Amino acid sequence: MFYYEIYLPINILKEFYYCSPQEIPEGVRVLVSFNRKDMIGICGTRFESAPEKDIRYKQIIEVLDQQPLIDAQLMSLAKWMGEYYYCSTGTACFAMLPAWLIPDIQAEVRWVADNIPEKYKELANAFSEGQAQKVSELRKKLKGKPVLQWVEKATEEGYLELNRKLSPKDKPKTVNYIHIIDKTVDPNSLPSKQKEALQLIYAKSKEEFPLAEISRDVSYSVVHALERKGIISIFPRKIEREFFRFETSGLKKVVTLNEEQERAIQEILQHKGHFQVHLLYGITGSGKTEVYIPIIRSYIQEGKGVIFLIPEIALTPQMVERFQAEFGDILAISHSQLSDRQRLEQWQRIAKGECRLVIGARSAIFSPMPNLGLIIVDEEHEQSYKQENNPRYNGRDVAVMRGKISDAQVILGSATPSLESWYNQKKGKYLLHCLNSRPLDIKLPQVQIVSLCEDYSQQMFSDELISAISFRLERKEQVILFQNRRGFSSYMQCLKCGELIKCPNCDISMYYHRDREEMQCHYCGNTYPSPRKCPKCGSYSFVYGSPGTQKVEQTLRILFPQARILRLDSDSARQQDIYKIMFRRMKDKEVDILLGTQMISKGLDFPEVTLV
């Protein structure tokens, strides 16, 4: 009998031991009983004898994997996180895995294949004809059998249909399709708009196609009129969501490096192949990305893997376009906006070695990259590298530790290095490389500080800013405006009695969100409809607090009615591809003013932006 430490996804700082007659490799998923419930855990250290005497150890119910999902290096990193950040090793391990690798025991499965392979005969016999069953029921029927492993493998091979709870990002989309019923109708016999619509429909090579393909040119009412005449039919169809696609011009950017960039590249590559932390200190616009690219290329040419961390997922489309043109299809992305299914697909491609370069936010540091050679942390000073949920960690510090465990080179880039990194280079732990000038002798932008204290006159924008925006709009240039709070206003207060609308949980003022007409606490997330009258005195007059992005957007539309304005904050960024849409529209000059919170304040590079 062997004894194993099992890491469970619970934040209890205690070791849990189970036994099994078989040898189980470290890093695989196992099913165990914990507190009268079945729970997925990660197998840890193996012991030949019982860790403690006079204790009856529970047996491991099932082993789900043949090969470890978490390799030795990532397991060492998880153990270090448990000690350093005072969390359980189990929570650190499960932070490294996609959610879809955690089986849903309450999910329903159905046998859909006509043939039954010998290895799944017992599983198939447990199904009634055509009936779906819960995984938990199958486990009761097939006690002592590796049911979860069978279900996972059979689903991958297409023998089973698994219906698990899906997040909104993973659910199939319902799309309206057009089906041509009568092709003999003469478009000239119809009114002009219906004639144009029918000509567009006839021009399609397929009898059925998505309505969205002609929605830009034809209104729905015109298409609906054709449906009423029996010429076409409109019907809904569920389609699987497409995985993201990288959009790139395919052209490499031709860059001439200056002496400082060349020197930094040579000095960093002198330490290539083993752990060393380099602090790349370069002023804004000094071309730090151009330093990264040759170094990344040298590692990829040797078959090594590279992880590139960025502080905000808003930067992902820009970095993807740049790196896709340089390195092609070996690129993977990893961040919180991916659906569970997309995250699993990227994780599997990285683990198989199909992707040698990973770009993403802080969670990308846990990518299962084999033969890791280089880790780059761009804008290493940013607070967004800190994870606020359990397990709490700093992505930059975890990157340094992973580099040490994997014997990989680490580069920290910043125009304003953090105090910790600056202190470490002063003490000689990190090597410093400076970029003090911009390429082609481009000058730094002029910065003007405008005080609104003396001549505020209740206006949100200074006369200087209004004049500067008007000047840029006349010249067809772009503007980025940054506001450090979302919502419409920071509070809502009765003008008559002074009653402040507060959160019942936190006892602080709630933010007013005008687009949803609700009050929201930005601490606990509690929401309820905004009141039409004061709950204390019944007055209908309110005064509003400091403006948020919604109020700024409203004012901009009044001041500049012809301007094309795009607001990007966590309220408007719920759409899955909003960052890619923003990047494309800004690049194609379809937006005149980009307004947003901190997510647009870091690292975006648009040549036509001349005012920030």
N, C-alpha and C positions, 0 to 999 in steps of 0.2 A: 504494500500500500504506500502511495506517495502522498505528500502533503503540500498544499500550494497556498500561497498568499493571493487572495483575489481582491482586485481593486474595483470597488463599486462606485457608481455615480452618486454618491451621497457625501456631504461635507462633514463627516465625522472623523476626527483625527485618531483613528484606532485601526489596528490590523485585524483582518478577517481571514481565517484559515479554513480550508475545505480539503477533503481527501478524495482520491480517485485511484483505482487500480492501474490505470494506464498513464504512460508518460505524455505529458502535455507541454508543448513548447510555450515559452514566455511570449506574451503579446497577442494570443488568440482570444476570441470571444468565447465565453462559457456561460451556461445557464445554471444558476444556483438558487436555492431557497433562502430568503432573507426576511426575517420578521413575518413569517407565514405567507410571503408573496414570492413568486418567481421573478428573478431579476437577472438582467444581463450584466456580466462583469468582464474584466480583463484579467487573464491569468498572469500571475507574477512569479515570484521566486519559488523554486521547488525545494522541498526538504525530504530527505530520506527517512527521517524519523519525526514523530509528532513534536511540534514546537513546545507544547506544554503537556505535561502528564495529567492523568485523571480527568481528561476532557473528552467527551464523545463528539467527534467531528462529523458534520454533515457531508454527504457525498456530493460531488459535482454532478448535476443532472444530465447535462449534455455539453459536448464540445462542438462549436459551430464552424470552426475553421481548421484546415490542415496546415496552412502557413500563417505566420504571425501577420496581423494587420498593423501592429505597432512594432517597428524594428528596435534593436537594442539601443540605438542612439536616441530615438524619440522616447523610449522608455526611461533612459537615463535623464533626459530633459524633463519628463513628467515628474520623476522623483525629486529632481532639483527644485522644480516649481512648488511641489508640496512642502518642501522644507523652507524655501526662501519666502514664499508668499503665504505660508501658513494655511494651506488648503490641503484637502485629501489628494493623494495620488490618483484616485479614481476620477475625480472631477477634472483633473488635468488631462488624463488619458482620453476621456470622452469629449473634451474640447478639441481634440485632434482628429476626431472621426466625423464624417458626414452623418446627418441625422438618419439617412436611409439605411445605414448599416446597423441601426438598432431595431431589431425585429418587433413588429406590432403583433403581440400575442392575440389580440382581439380582432385582427383582420380576418376577412372572409376569403377563402380560396375555393376555386372550382377546377375540376379536371377537364381540360378542353381538348386534349389530343386524342386521336383515334387509336393510336398504338400505345402499348404500355411496355416500356423497357423493363428488363428483369430487375434492375437495381431499384426501381420505383414501384414494384409490384405490390408490396405490402401497403405502401401509401395509397396507391390507386384503389385498392380493395376497400379502403376505409371510407370511400366516398359512395353515397347513394347516387343513382343514375341522374346526372345532370344537376344535382343539388349542390349548392355552395355550403361550406362548413367553416366554422371558425377554427383558427389554428389551435386555440385552447381545447376545443372538442377533439381534434385529431390527436392531441397529446394524451388525452384521457384514454382514447381507443388504442393507442400504440405506446403504451407505457414501456419505458426503458429503451425506446428507439430514438435515433437522432432526427426527430420530426422537423425542428427548425432548420437544420442543415438541409434535409431533403426538400423542404418547401422552397428555400432560397435557391438551391441549385436547379430544381425542376422549373421554377419560374423563369430563371435565366435561360434555360434551354427551351422554353415555350410549351412545356407540358401543362403547366398550371397558370391560371389567371388569378392574380392577387389583387384584391380590392382593399387597400388600406386608406386610412384617413389622409387626405391630401391637403396641403396648404393651398391657399388661393393661387399661388404662383405655379403650382403643379397641376391644377385642375384643367381639363381640356377646355379650350375656348369654343363658344358657340358662334358660328359665322353664318351669315345669310348668303345663300347661293342662288344664282339665277339659272333656270332651266328653260331652254328655248322649246316652245311647244309647236308653233306654227312658223315655218320659214317661208311660206308663200305670200305673206302680207307685204304689200308694196309700201315702203316708207313714205313715198310721195302722197299717199292717201291720208296721212296723219297730220295733225297740227305740227308746227315747226319744231317745238321742243321735243315732242314724242318722236318725230322723224329723226332728229339728231341722235336721240337715245337709241332708237332701233338700229340705226346705221352702225353705231358703236358696238351694239350687241351682236349684230350679224358679222361684224369684222373679226370677232373672236373665233379662233379656230376650233374651240371646244363647245360642246352643247351645254356644259355646266361649268360655271366659273364663279368666283367670289364676287359679291356685289361691290366690295371695296375697290375692285379694279377699275370701276367706272364712276365711283362716288365723287371723285374730284370734278368730273366734267358734267355730271347729271345729278339732279336732285332726286331724293327718294320719292317725292310725290309724282314725278314724271314716270319713274319706273313702275310705281304702284298703279298708275293709270294704264300702262301696258298690260299689267297683270289682270286688271279688271276686264280688259278686252279679250283675254284668253290667248294673248300672243306669247306670253312667258309665264312662268310660275316662280315664286320666291319661296324658298324653304330653308329652315335652319339645319346646320350640320355641325356636329362636334368634331373638332380637329385637335390633334396633339400640338402642344406649344412647341414652336421651333426653338432649338437651342441657339444661343447667341451666335452671331456670325461676325467675324472681324472685317470691318470695312477699311480698305486701304487703297491708296493710289498705286501701290506696288513699286513706286520709284524711291530709290534710296536717296537720302538727303546728302548732297555733296557739301562737306564741311572742311574748312581749312583751319587746323588747330594752331593756336599761338604757342609761344615758348613755354608759358606757365602750364598750359594743358599738357604739352608734350612731356615736360619735366615730371608732372604729377603722375602721368601714366607710367613712365619709366620707373619712377621710385616705387610705385605700388606693385608693379610686376616683378620687382626684385625680390619680393617676399612671396611670390606666387607658390602655391602648393602646400602651404602650411598655415596654421592659425596666427593671425596678426590683425589687430584692429587699426584701421587708418581713418583719421578724421580729415575729411576733405572740406576745408573752410574756403568758400568762394562767395564773393559778393553777388547780389541779385543780378541775374543775367550773365554771369561769367562763363556759362557753358559747362556746368557740372555733368549734365547728361551726355555731352560729347566726350567727357572723360570716361564715363561708365561704359559706353558702347564698345570701344576697342578692348577693354579689359574683359567684358562679358564674352566677346567674340573669341578671345584667346582661350578662355576656359571651355567654351562649347566645342571648339575645334579639338580639344583633348578628350572630349566625351564626358566632361564634368557637368554637373547641374548648377543652376544659378537661381536664387530667390531674390526678387526685387520688391521691397516693401515701399508703399506710398502711403501718405497720411490720410488721404480722402479718396473715396471711391469715385468722386467726380473727376479725378485725374485719370481714371482707368482708360476711357476711350482715347485720350490724347497719347498716353504711353503705349497703348496697344497699337495704335496707328504707326507710331514711330518705330517700335520694335518689330512689328509685323513686317514692315518694309525691309528691315535689316536682317531678320533671322528666319522669316517664313513661318511654316506650320508647326514649329517646335514650341510654340508659345501656348501657355495656359493661363487663365485668370482665376482668381479666388478672392471673393469678398461676400459680404452679407446680403447683397441684393440678388445673388443667384438663388434659384429655387433649389429645393432639396435634391431633386433629380439631377439638375445641372451640376450641383456641387459634387454629387457622387460620380458623375461621368468624368469631371475634371480630375477628381481624386484618383480614379482608376487609371486614367491616362498617364498621370504623373507617376503613380506607383509602378506602372509597366515600363517606364522609361521612354514613352512616346513623346513626352514634353520635357525639354531640357531647361526651359526658362519659365518661371512662374512670376506673374505680376499680381499684386494684390495688397489689401490692407493688412492690419496686424495679424489676422488669423492665418494668413498665407505662410507665416513662419513655421506652421505645423505641417506643411505639405510633405508627403512621403517621398521626397526626392532621393533616389538612389545616387550614390557617388557625388554627394554635394561638395562643391568646390568653392563657391563664392556666395556671400550674402551682402546685399546692398540695402541700406536704410536711408531713403531720401527724406530730406527735411526732418532729421532725427530729433530735433528739439520739440516737435509738435506734441501737444497734449493728447491728440486723438489716437496716439499709439497706446494709451492706457485703457485697458478693458475695465469697465465699471461693474459688470456682472461677474458672478462667480464662475470660474476662478479669476480673480482679479490679477492682472499682470501688466507689465510694460513691454510692448512689442520690441522696443529697441534693446532692452536688457536681455530679453529672451533670445533675441537674434545673436547677441554677443556670446551668450552661453551656448547656444546651439553651434555656433562657429567653433567654440573651444572643444565641445564634445566631438564634433565631426572633423576637427582639424581643417576647418575651412577659413578662407580669408574673409574679413568683414570690413566693409567701407561704410562709414557714417558721413552723410553729406548734409551741409547746412550753410546758410548765409548768416545765421545767428545761432551758433552752437549752444547747447544746453550747458549749464554750469557743471554738471557731472562729467560730461565729455571733455570740457575744457580743462577741468581739474585733472582728469586722467591723462590727458596729453602733457600737462605740465609735470606730472609725476613720472612720465616716461612709459606709462602703460600703453598709450595710443601714440601712433606716429602722425604728425601734422603735415598737411600739404595745403598750400595757400594758392588761391586764384584771386589776385588783387585787382585785376582789370578785366574789362569786357572785350570780347573778340572784335576786331576791326575798329578798335578805339571808339566804340559807341559810348556816348555819355550817359550817366545815370539820369533818371527823370527828375524834373524839378518838383519839389514838395512844398506845398503852401498850407500853412495852418491858419484857419479862419475861425475867429472867436465869435460865437453867437450870443455871448453874455450881454454885450453892450447894446447891440442893435438887433435884438431878436424879433421884436414886433410880431410874435406869435406865428411866424412862418417856419416851416420845416427846413427849407433850403435857403442858403445864403444867396445873395444877389450874384456873388462871384461864381457859385456852382451853377446856378440857372444859366448865367451867361456862357459858362464853359460848355455845358451840355448843348445849348442852342448852337454854339459855334461848331461843335463836332457833328451834330445832326445835319447842319447845312453842308458840311464837307463830306457827308456820307461815311463818316467814321463811326466806330463803336465805343460804347461807354460801359464800364462795370461799376455798379454801386454796391457797397457792402453795408449791411445793417446788422447789428449784433443781437437782434431779437426777432423771433418769428411771431406770427399772430397779428392782430390789429392794434392792440394796446396792452400795456403791462398790468392794468387794473381797470375796474369799472366801479365808480363811486357815485352815490346819490348826491345831487347838488344841493338838496334841501336839508337833509339831516346828517349827511356825511357818512352814511352806512357804506362799508366796503364789502364787496362780494368776495367772501373768503372760502377757501377749501375746508370742508368739515373735518378732513383727515389731518391736514398739515397746519391749519390755522394761519395761512398766509394768503395774500391776494391771488386771485385766479386771473389768467390771461383771457382776454376777449378775442375770439376768432370769428370774424365777421362772415367769412365764406360759408361756415357751417352754422352760424348764429348760435354759438355755444360758448360757455365758459370752460376753461381747461386749466388744471393745475399742472405746471411743468415739472413738479417734483414727483408726484405719485401717479399722474396721468388721469386723475378723476375728472369726469366731464358731466355737465348737465346743461340744458337749454338756457340761453341768456335771458334774464328777466326783462319783461316789458315795463314793469314798474318796481319801485323799491319794495323789498319784502318787509321793511320795517315801518315806513311811513306812507307807502302807496304813491309816492311822487313818480312822475314819468320823466323827470329830468335827470340826466346822468352826465358826469364829467369823466373823460377817459385819460388814462395814464400815458406813459412814454410810448411813442409810435413804434410799431413793429413793421415787418416787411409788407404786410397787407395794406397798412395805412400809407406807407411810402409809395407802393404801387398805385393806390388810388390817387394820390397827389400828383404822381408823375403823369398819369393819364389825363388829368385836368390841365397840367402845365404844358404837356407835349402830346396833344391828341393824335398827331400823325405818326408818332414814334411807335415802332414795334417793340413791345416790352415783354420780357420773359422773366418770371419770378421763380427762383429755385431755392427752396428750403425744405425742411423735413416734412412739412405739410403737403407741398406740391410734388415732392419726390417719391410718392407712393407708387407711381407707375414704374413698372419694372425697367424699361429702357429709357427713362427720362434723362439719364446722364449722357447716353449715346445720342439722344435726340438733341439735347442742349449743345453738345459738341459739334454735331453736324450743322445745326442751324446757325451757330456762331461762325463756324468756318465758311459756310455758304453765304454769309452776310444776310441772313433772313431775320436777324435780331439787331435792333439798334441799341437797346439798353438791357443789360443783364443785371438783374437785382437779386441778391441772395444773402444768406448768412455765411458762416465760416466755411461751408463746403465749397464756395467759389473763391475764397480768399487765398488759396494755396496752390501755387505752381502752374496755374492755367496760362497758356501762351497762345494768344491770338494776335496776328500781325496788325489787324485793323483797329485794335483797341488802343486809343490814344489818351483816354482819361479814366482814372480810377479814383 
